[in-house]
């Protein structure tokens, strides 16, 4: 049963190609619309993103002074916040814009580049959304755990952040229309994803703590890797980074400020394995192959490396670790967890191939075509 109802709504004609060889207006010029939205999202980074208040007591009187913060302030003023956060936010928005605009002009790499741009925009949106929480943290706990802002009182999110997030969100939605991933979502795939996410969530509680600060070894990556291998990078990222990442972030109790790097990137990293699925799960394959094991190993190493990088950046940005200290802290548990999950999935590669052949992943279009043929 396809996710789509089978009928075409009036607005869908803007996105869909009804006649073979004929492009719709959006297919021709959608990249330009996305570019405009992306540039607007970047432009509003230079407007007020935050306003913070300092309070001075003069006898019984309280004198409040408001200060406006934009992306330039965040990138250059180390006396009020950690400049890395502002630099990364701006860089991620720029990278996302380049990827989603360049994507439609490529052939084989089209979907990969656009989806990569969507992922980058989502990370940037999370960073803007959580910027106030992080600003509060650094304002009260600067170098040597002393306040960075004298007489600091409180912080509010300004209108510029909301407008930038809105335009970036629209760019994400329209970018998805430029890819073919929207055609692959079925009810069966959603049910399968839900079971695997639940399995990963349970495995998160079966862990071996190896660091007092929170590092632990567990098997939670294994089901998330299977989602990406079965259903591709888009569903891998949505299930791993967005759904599972948010659920785990809320239950781990380290605060939402850790979500973009440790969870969205950390567990969304399994999406990279989806780009290798055609090399790993060949149609009709029912046994182990050297080629499949090689690409499985390569994909797993890349996914683990991306998670390691995300957590290292988190340690630098959120906890003011030096690069050397951040690398040392995260190498204790992330590569070990990734290696265990990868070893298990490589050992089960043969049975997984047989399972994938017996229950192949169908796109919504294929299921719809099968239903029409049956009728």
Secondary structure, DSSP 8 states (H G I E B T S, - for coil): -BSS-SS--GGGGGT---STT---HHHHHHHHHHHHHHHHHHHGGGS--EEEEEEEEETTEEEEEEEEE-HHHHHH-TTTS-HHHHHHHHHHHHHHHHHHHHHTT-STTHHHHHHHHHHHHHHHHHHHHTHHHHHHHHHHS-GGGS-SSTTEEEEEE-HHHHHHHHHHHHHHHHHHHTSSGGGS-BHHHHHHHHHHHHHHHHHTTSEEE--TTS-EEESTHHHHHHHHHHH-HHHHHIIIIIIIHHHHHHHHTS-GGGIIIIIIIHHHTTHHHHTTHHHHS-TT--S--HHHHHHHHHHHHHHHHHHHHHHHHHHHHHH---HHHHHHHHHTTHHHHHHHHHHHHHHTHHHHHHHHHHT----HHHHHHHHHHH-
